[in-house]
């Protein structure tokens, strides 16, 4: 799926409004998504929140059985309030938070570590000892090579960092369409 700039902009706005609504104890505003047919299809999505360049929350669903816009609104709220690594985002922080959305492709089983393409593939690790997910942009943002990425997914899953060297792990790859408020602000000169 390739979303238009308008699709991306409305998803970013919906994500922000979903978080904002939680502060007043009201429901998220109603958007008319009839003019956005791609946002009514089902799909997995993650929302990443950053503040001053640092991670402030990230949660998502690999796959979802609801319209994409609903998934994005829901995971935006979860990223702001339920990421166990952080205290919930407060109302004073929200204007300083940047939102990034990742729309996920359907995961495919990885046959060989050599098939991992840095910057293109995200990883999902599913082993009895642990589970974890790394978005494709993690590898490029941290200048990782394939070995670094495999080590990082093991660590994310709570497994020994060199476990991937011992056996072929049960891994899946996926691609993501990634867009954020920073890019939209830079292009439009304002808020999404």
N, C-alpha and C positions, 0 to 999 in steps of 0.2 A: 504494500500500500504506500502510496506517495500522497501525502496531504498537501493541500494548497496552503499558501500563507494565511489565507482567511481561516481555514480549518485550524491551523496551528494557533493563530491569534485567539480564536474563540475558546479553544481548549485551555490555553494559558489563563485567560480571563476567568473561565469557569473554575479552574483549579484555585486561583487566588480568592475568588468570591466564596468558594466552598469552605476555605479556611477562615475567611473573615466572618462568615455567618456563624461559626462556632463560638465566637466571642460574645455575641449578643443573645445566644440561645435561640436563634431563629433558624429556620430552614434556609438552605442555599437558594439564591434567587432563581426564578424560573427563566430559562433561556429557550428560545424557539429554535430547535435543532432540525426542523423540517427542511430548511434550505441547506443543510449540511449532511447529505446522505452517507458520506464516508464515516461520519462520526456516530452513525447509528448501527454500524456493523460491530460484531463482537471481536474483541481482541485484548491481549494482555498489555499492560502498561505499568511503568514505574514513574514516580514523581520524586525528584531530587530537589532538596532545599539547601541553599547555601547562604551564608551571611559573611561578608568580608572575606570571601574566597574560601571559607571553611565549611565543611559539610555540617548541616544543621538537621538533616533528617532525610531518609530515603526508604520508601516502602512501595511495593507494587505486587501485581499478580502476573504470573507467567502466562496464564490464560484466564479468560473471564467469559462468563456466559450472560453478559449484559451489554448494552450499547457502550461503545468506547467512551463517549463523553461521561457516562455514569461511572465507569471504571476510573477515569482520570479524576473526577471530582471526589470519589471515595478515597482513592489512594493519596490524593493531596492532603486530605484531612487526616488520614492515618499517619502520613509522613510528619505532619506538624504536631500530632498529639500522641502517637503510639510507638514511635521508634524507641526501642528500649535503651539505646545508647545515649539518648538525650532527654533533658527535661522538655516538656511540651513548649512549643512556641507560644510566646505571649503577644498580646495585642500591640504592645509598644515595639516589638521586634519586627512585626509583619512588614512595615514599609521598607525595611532594610534587607528583607529576604528576597533572593532571586529564585525563581521557579524554573526547573528544567523538566521536560516530559520526554520519556522514551517509550515509543510504541514498538512492541515486540513482534517479531515474526514467530511462526510456529517453530518450536525447538526441533532439532534433528539430532539423532544419535551420532556421536563422534566415533569414527572407526579408528582413527590414528591421530596422535598428537600433532603429526606433521600437517594435518589438514586445518589447523587453527590459523586463521589470518588475523594478525594483530590490527586493531582498529576497525575491523569488520565484524568479528564474532564476539559475542558475549559467551560466558560459560555458565552452565548449570551442573553442579556436582550432586549426584544422588547415590550415596553409599550408606550401608547400614550404620557406619560410624559417624556419619555427618552429612549434612546437606548445605549447599551454599550457592549463591548466584553472584556473578560479577557482570556488570553492564559492559558493552564493548568500549565505551569511552574511558573506563577505568585504566585500561592498558595504555592508551595513548596519553592520558593526563599524567600518568606516573612514569612515562618513558619505559614501559616494560617490554621485554622480549617474550618469546613464547615460554621459556623456562620460568621467568619471573611470574608470568600470568598463571601458570600451573601451580607454582608455589603459593601464590596469593589465594587461589581458589581453595586449596587445601587448608590454609590458615583460616579462611572465612568459614569453612565448614567445621572448624575445631579439630582438624586432623593434623598429624605430623606434617610439617611443611614439605618434606621430601617423599611423601607417600606416592606421588605420581611416578617417581623413579622406580618404585618397587613393583608396580603392576599397572596394567591398563585400567584406569578408573572408569566408572560408569558416568561418562560426561555427555552433555548435550550442548550444541552450539545454537545460537540464534543471532539474528541481526536486529538492529533497532534503528528506527527513524527518530533522531534526537533533535530537539529544538528547545529554545529557552527564551526567557524574557530578555536576557542581555542582548541576544542577537536581534530580537524584534524591536527593542528600544533603539539599538544602534541604527537599524534600518528605517525606523519611523520617526526617530527623534523624540519618542515619548514612551508612555506606558502601553503595554499590550491591552 
